[in-house]
Structures are given as structure tokens and as C-alpha cells.
Amino acid sequence: MREPDHDTAQGAPPGPSVGWARDWVERWDRQQEEALPDREDRFTALIDAVEEGTGRQEPLVLDVGCGPGSLAVRLLDRLPRATVIGIDADPVALALGRAAYPALAGLRFIDLDLREPGWSRRLDLARHADAAVSTTALHWLPEPHLRAMYAELATVLRPGGLLLNGDHFAVDAKEAPTLARLHLALRQREDRRRFPQGHPESWRAWWEAAAADPLLARYVAERNRRDVEAGHHGTGSGLLATHVEALRAAGFAEIGTLWQRGDNHLLCAVLPGGPAGPERGPDGVSHSRASSKTATVSHKIT
Ligand SMILES: C[S@@+](CC[C@H](N)C(=O)[O-])C[C@H]1O[C@@H](n2cnc3c(N)ncnc32)[C@H](O)[C@@H]1O
């Protein structure tokens, strides 16, 4: 079992500069847009939902499958008093995120495999989280792991806490072949409109370049040892219905799409038991409530 690592500086490659790491993260962002031309729009909508839905300027947010922290840094840019815990199992992504943002207050990365039962205990949370967010990541989890992950997530979110999952949710091409074809065609048109010159790098080319950087060699070797990509395709977790059903079973109440473009969705699920709006103290600052359902979170830190 890997040790929890909450220190933003730990795990960073020895020697490389912040600029080096940010260049890699910038390249990551560009390659992610290859299949996701409206990635930035979805980030914006998701962060709007965190701000409106938690009602707090200092929310505690879990970014599950965070990669090198693209969403986390955008969230902290908008909500500088937030705390974002980025969770990922990829040593390359984590090393780059840690090296790129060593001094960003409120950002922590932790090396965790969301398929391992009990992963949430290793977060060592100070309090229940206000929201869990994720982008282009949860389709990597096979359905049984996805269901277990949502169930465990529900135990560390506060009553009324949010799950916000931005991802492509495909329609079943056997059941709706025309819709499936049109989703793809519209995405390709959008891509050509936004990026008429095309994209500088694909996912595969990015990873080939990363593998050739000596400063990343030990992280790439560890990534290969863990076989991180094993779950990337064909998990069966790409269908919206799979997520809705898994979230319902995990105890989430309201579940629906907040933002959508084609098959690119921002799925939102809300745990029951929260106040209708943010609970506000006499100082006007919002506070979350405790519940027996979420009592598994440790209260070591306040
Ligand atoms: C396509 S990347 C997206 C990263 C980031 N959310 C973004 O939007 O740039 C998917 C991420 O999910 C992570 N991931 C997949 N399965 C995981 C698991 N079982 N545990 C933790 N992270 C996982 C991968 O390592 C990868 O960094």
C-alpha cells in the first residue's frame, strides 16, 4: 500500500523547475482538447456549480481522477479560499501537478487508486467535503468499481453535498445509431470551428513525449509498473444510465444534467439532508451540518 502524501512538494521530480512542469501541464491541456473542444466551457460551468451549490467561499472539494490538476487550479483561481484535494493513481500526472504548483495554497495531491476499497479513509479529512468533482475520468472505472466509489464518496460528503462529473456520456449506438452518429459529427464540427489549425498533440503523442523526458523517467516507469492505462477504455462506464443508477444506489437524491453539449455532460448529484440553501451563521458565513451518514470522517483536524 502506498503511503498517503499530502505534501505538495513531496514527490516532485528532483531538480526540474516550475516552468518545466507548467509547460508539461499546458501541453496536457492542449492534448485534452483534442476530443473535447469545449473543455474550458465545461470547467467554467462546473466551477459555477461549485460556487452556487456549496454556497461557500471556502469549500472543501475532492477532485477525483484529477490528472495534473487542471480543474483544481481553475477552481482555486475562482475560489482562492477553497481547499482542493486532487486524487489520482497516475504517478506522472501527480508529479507534474506537484511540481507545477508547489506554492498554491489550498491545493493538495494524493496518490490513491479509486478502485481500492477504503480509499477515502486515506484522505484523512478534517471535515466532510462540500463537493466532489471530476472531469474525463470516471469512465475509466469498471461499473462495479464505479458503484463502490460513488458509495464511498457519499460517506465523506456533507449532507446536501454535490457530485459534479463532467464527461462524455455516450448513447448506446445499437439502440440509437442516429443520435450516436450525430453526437460525433457535431463534436467534430465544433472542433473544426474552434481549432481550425487542428491540435498540436494527441493523447498518445503526449505520452510518448513524456516517456522521452529523462526528468519523468522514474514516474513513467512506475506508471508502467502500475499499468495505469489498463482501465482506460471499454469499462462499460460510459453510459449516463450507469452513472445515474450507481449514484441513486449510493444514496444521492437529485440527479441530473446541469450543462450539456452533445454527449458532453456535466452530471450533478446531490446528497439528501442538506439545507435548502447554505446554512449561514450570525456572521453571514455559511456552515455545513453534520450527519450520522457521514460520521465516518475523522475529526482530527478542525
Ligand atoms: C483523461 S485523464 C483526466 C484528468 C483530469 N481530470 C483532466 O480533466 O485533465 C483521467 C484521469 O483519471 C485518472 N484515473 C483513472 N482511473 C483512476 C483510478 N482508479 N484511481 C485514481 N485515478 C484514476 C487517470 O490516472 C487520469 O489522470
The ligand as an SDF file (V2000), in Angstrom:
LIG
                    3D

 27 29  0  0  0  0  0  0  0  0999 V2000
   -8.1940   11.7320  -19.0680 C   0  0  0  0  0  0  0  0  0  0  0  0
   -7.4830   11.9950  -17.5160 S   0  0  0  0  0  0  0  0  0  0  0  0
   -8.3510   13.4680  -16.9330 C   0  0  0  0  0  0  0  0  0  0  0  0
   -7.5890   14.1790  -15.8650 C   0  0  0  0  0  0  0  0  0  0  0  0
   -8.2010   15.4950  -15.3900 C   0  0  0  0  0  0  0  0  0  0  0  0
   -9.4030   15.2750  -14.6380 N   0  0  0  0  0  0  0  0  0  0  0  0
   -8.4470   16.4530  -16.5400 C   0  0  0  0  0  0  0  0  0  0  0  0
   -9.6150   16.7420  -16.8490 O   0  0  0  0  0  0  0  0  0  0  0  0
   -7.4590   16.9040  -17.1370 O   0  0  0  0  0  0  0  0  0  0  0  0
   -8.1920   10.7200  -16.4630 C   0  0  0  0  0  0  0  0  0  0  0  0
   -7.5150   10.6260  -15.1100 C   0  0  0  0  0  0  0  0  0  0  0  0
   -8.2100    9.7020  -14.2710 O   0  0  0  0  0  0  0  0  0  0  0  0
   -7.2480    9.0080  -13.5280 C   0  0  0  0  0  0  0  0  0  0  0  0
   -7.7670    7.7360  -13.0420 N   0  0  0  0  0  0  0  0  0  0  0  0
   -8.2960    6.7470  -13.8040 C   0  0  0  0  0  0  0  0  0  0  0  0
   -8.6040    5.6860  -13.0320 N   0  0  0  0  0  0  0  0  0  0  0  0
   -8.2590    6.0110  -11.7620 C   0  0  0  0  0  0  0  0  0  0  0  0
   -8.3220    5.3080  -10.5240 C   0  0  0  0  0  0  0  0  0  0  0  0
   -8.7720    4.0590  -10.4480 N   0  0  0  0  0  0  0  0  0  0  0  0
   -7.8760    5.9330   -9.4170 N   0  0  0  0  0  0  0  0  0  0  0  0
   -7.3960    7.2010   -9.4910 C   0  0  0  0  0  0  0  0  0  0  0  0
   -7.2960    7.9040  -10.6350 N   0  0  0  0  0  0  0  0  0  0  0  0
   -7.7240    7.3150  -11.7670 C   0  0  0  0  0  0  0  0  0  0  0  0
   -6.1320    8.7860  -14.5240 C   0  0  0  0  0  0  0  0  0  0  0  0
   -4.9170    8.4430  -13.8960 O   0  0  0  0  0  0  0  0  0  0  0  0
   -6.0920   10.1330  -15.2380 C   0  0  0  0  0  0  0  0  0  0  0  0
   -5.2010   11.0370  -14.6390 O   0  0  0  0  0  0  0  0  0  0  0  0
  1  2  1  0
  2  3  1  0
  2 10  1  0
  3  4  1  0
  4  5  1  0
  5  6  1  0
  5  7  1  0
  7  8  2  0
  7  9  1  0
 10 11  1  0
 11 12  1  0
 11 26  1  0
 12 13  1  0
 13 14  1  0
 13 24  1  0
 14 15  1  0
 14 23  1  0
 15 16  2  0
 16 17  1  0
 17 18  1  0
 17 23  2  0
 18 19  1  0
 18 20  2  0
 20 21  1  0
 21 22  2  0
 22 23  1  0
 24 25  1  0
 24 26  1  0
 26 27  1  0
M  CHG  2   2   1   9  -1
M  END
$$$$
